């Protein structure tokens, strides 16, 4: 049992972008590799940041999926909102991120949760639930406080998932699955002007969400990409073109 120092009152939450070209091949081994690449970068990032903080004379404990819920911490830090997948969705890259954090006693300014209209969008979208091969995501219009099993953290309103069914599919497919990430309308490779306009409009005018979702489907976003073609494409380092858009 790990006992954290009581003085570690702060958590620095971070999101690490995954390569969309790999995640879009879900459910295949290519998409699983993209997810693993995101986790590998998380581990490198938190280790380096923790060592830097220690060099300043403070306590720092790096963490990825342990030492507390990264999703809850990231929500409190204002990095995104909770979506229909019961996971964090960011305004910049949607759910195309992995989360990590550093627990510390370094005195830092704290952020607050944000509302960019995501929950209202999820109420009418349901793309992730439709694309889930294990049928483990909720189709309910409204989030609820009623959990679906002991694997869910109670006490907050969400669309709770049936995690054992998801895991069973992973074991059956042997390659993992990222369909819910790949099909989300908020998952975009770059930040073009039209995408920025749609995001802003969605935040201010929820009545347009169903239209935006239909347009996203119409333009072909979220369709599974060929894993075979992935091998013959030219890829950027870590699968991410950092020269695109406004990044």
C-alpha positions in Angstrom: 0.0 0.0 0.0 1.4 3.4 -1.0 0.8 6.2 1.4 1.1 9.6 -0.2 2.7 12.5 1.7 0.0 14.7 3.2 1.6 17.8 1.9 1.0 16.8 -1.8 -2.0 19.1 -2.1 -1.7 19.8 -5.8 -2.0 17.8 -9.0 -0.7 18.9 -12.3 -2.9 17.3 -15.0 -1.7 16.9 -18.6 -3.1 15.5 -21.8 -0.9 13.8 -24.4 -2.2 13.7 -28.0 -2.3 10.3 -29.7 -1.8 9.9 -33.5 -5.1 10.0 -35.2 -3.8 8.0 -38.3 -3.3 5.0 -36.0 -6.5 5.4 -33.9 -8.6 5.7 -37.0 -7.6 2.1 -37.9 -9.5 0.8 -34.9 -10.1 -2.0 -34.0 -6.7 -3.3 -35.2 -3.2 -3.7 -33.8 -2.3 -0.4 -35.4 -4.8 1.5 -33.3 -3.6 -0.4 -30.2 -0.1 0.7 -31.0 -1.3 4.3 -31.2 -2.8 4.1 -27.8 0.4 2.5 -26.4 2.4 5.3 -27.9 0.3 7.8 -26.1 0.9 6.1 -22.8 4.6 5.9 -23.4 4.8 9.6 -24.0 2.8 10.1 -20.8 5.4 8.2 -18.8 8.3 10.1 -20.2 6.5 13.4 -19.6 5.5 12.9 -16.0 9.0 11.5 -15.1 10.7 14.5 -16.5 8.4 17.0 -14.9 8.6 15.3 -11.5 12.4 15.3 -11.7 12.3 19.0 -12.5 10.0 19.8 -9.6 12.3 17.8 -7.2 15.2 19.9 -8.5 13.3 22.9 -7.2 13.2 21.3 -3.7 9.7 20.1 -3.7 8.0 16.7 -3.5 6.8 15.3 -6.9 5.2 11.9 -7.6 4.6 11.0 -11.3 1.4 9.0 -12.1 -0.4 7.9 -15.2 -3.3 5.5 -14.5 -2.6 5.0 -10.8 -2.8 7.1 -7.6 -6.3 8.4 -8.3 -8.5 9.0 -11.3 -6.7 11.0 -14.0 -10.1 11.8 -15.6 -11.5 13.4 -12.4 -8.3 15.4 -11.9 -8.2 16.6 -15.5 -11.9 17.7 -15.2 -11.1 19.7 -12.1 -8.2 21.2 -13.9 -10.4 22.4 -16.7 -8.8 20.3 -19.5 -12.2 19.1 -20.8 -15.6 17.8 -20.0 -17.0 14.3 -19.3 -18.5 12.7 -22.4 -20.8 9.8 -23.2 -17.8 7.5 -22.9 -17.5 8.5 -19.3 -14.0 9.8 -20.2 -12.5 13.2 -20.7 -13.1 15.0 -24.0 -11.0 18.1 -24.6 -12.2 21.1 -26.7 -9.0 20.9 -28.8 -8.6 17.2 -29.7 -11.7 15.5 -28.3 -11.0 12.2 -26.7 -7.8 11.7 -28.8 -5.6 12.1 -25.7 -4.1 10.1 -22.8 -4.0 11.5 -19.4 -1.3 11.8 -16.7 -0.5 13.8 -13.7 2.1 14.8 -11.1 1.2 15.1 -7.4 3.2 17.7 -5.7 3.5 20.2 -2.8 4.8 22.9 -5.2 2.5 25.9 -4.6 0.8 26.6 -8.0 -2.3 28.5 -9.2 -5.3 26.2 -9.6 -7.7 26.1 -12.5 -11.5 25.4 -12.6 -13.8 23.1 -14.6 -14.9 24.3 -18.0 -18.1 24.0 -20.0 -17.7 24.2 -23.7 -21.1 22.6 -24.5 -19.8 19.0 -24.7 -22.4 17.4 -22.5 -25.3 19.0 -24.5 -23.6 17.7 -27.7 -23.3 14.2 -26.3 -27.0 14.1 -25.5 -27.9 14.1 -29.2 -24.8 12.5 -30.8 -24.4 8.9 -29.6 -21.8 8.1 -32.3 -19.5 6.4 -29.8 -22.3 4.1 -28.5 -23.3 3.3 -32.1 -19.8 2.4 -33.0 -19.0 0.3 -29.9 -18.7 -3.4 -30.9 -19.3 -4.5 -27.4 -22.4 -2.4 -26.8 -21.0 -1.2 -23.5 -21.9 2.5 -23.8 -25.1 4.2 -22.8 -27.7 5.3 -25.3 -29.7 7.2 -22.6 -30.4 10.8 -23.5 -29.5 12.2 -20.1 -26.6 11.3 -17.8 -27.4 9.7 -14.5 -26.1 9.1 -11.0 -26.9 5.4 -11.3 -23.8 3.3 -11.8 -23.7 0.2 -13.9 -21.4 -1.8 -11.7 -18.7 -1.7 -8.9 -16.1 -0.7 -11.5 -17.8 2.8 -11.8 -16.9 5.5 -9.3 -20.2 6.7 -7.8 -21.2 10.1 -6.6 -21.2 12.0 -9.9 -23.5 12.3 -12.9 -22.3 10.6 -16.0 -23.1 8.1 -18.8 -21.7 5.1 -17.1 -20.2 2.3 -19.2 -20.2 -1.5 -18.9 -16.5 -1.9 -18.6 -16.4 -5.8 -18.4 -18.1 -6.0 -21.8 -15.5 -3.7 -23.2 -12.7 -5.8 -21.8 -14.3 -9.0 -23.0 -14.3 -7.6 -26.6 -10.6 -6.6 -26.2 -9.7 -10.1 -25.2 -11.8 -11.6 -28.1 -10.3 -9.3 -30.7 -6.8 -9.5 -29.3 -6.1 -6.0 -30.6 -7.9 -3.6 -28.3 -10.5 -1.1 -29.5 -10.6 2.7 -29.9 -13.8 3.0 -32.0 -15.3 5.4 -29.5 -12.3 7.7 -29.9 -12.1 7.5 -33.6 -15.7 8.3 -34.4 -16.2 11.2 -32.0 -16.9 14.4 -33.9 -14.5 16.2 -31.6 -11.6 14.0 -32.7 -10.0 16.0 -35.4 -6.4 15.9 -36.9 -6.0 19.6 -37.2 -7.5 22.8 -36.1 -8.9 24.4 -39.2 -11.1 27.5 -39.3 -14.3 25.5 -40.0 -13.7 23.2 -37.1 -13.1 26.2 -34.8 -16.3 27.8 -36.0 -18.3 24.6 -35.4 -16.9 24.2 -31.9 -17.7 27.8 -31.0 -21.2 27.5 -32.4 -21.8 24.3 -30.6 -20.8 25.9 -27.3 -23.3 28.8 -27.8 -26.1 27.2 -29.8 -26.8 23.6 -28.7 -29.8 23.4 -31.1 -27.3 23.1 -33.9 -25.6 20.0 -32.4 -27.7 17.4 -34.3 -27.0 19.3 -37.6 -23.2 19.4 -36.9 -23.2 15.7 -36.1 -25.0 14.9 -39.4 -22.5 17.1 -41.3 -19.6 15.3 -39.6 -21.0 11.9 -40.8 -21.7 13.4 -44.3 -18.1 14.5 -44.7 -16.9 11.0 -43.9 -15.3 11.7 -40.5 -15.0 8.7 -38.2 -14.9 6.0 -40.9 -12.4 3.2 -40.3 -9.1 3.7 -42.1 -7.2 0.8 -43.7 -4.5 -0.7 -41.5 -2.8 -2.1 -44.6 -2.5 1.3 -46.2 -1.1 2.7 -42.9 2.1 0.7 -43.5 2.7 2.4 -46.8 2.1 6.0 -45.7 4.6 8.6 -44.7 4.3 9.4 -41.0 5.5 12.2 -38.8 7.4 11.7 -35.6 5.1 10.2 -33.0 2.4 10.2 -35.8 1.6 13.9 -35.2 2.2 16.8 -37.6 3.0 19.7 -35.2 3.2 22.1 -38.1 -0.5 21.9 -38.9 -3.2 24.3 -37.8 -2.6 26.5 -34.8 -0.7 24.0 -32.6 
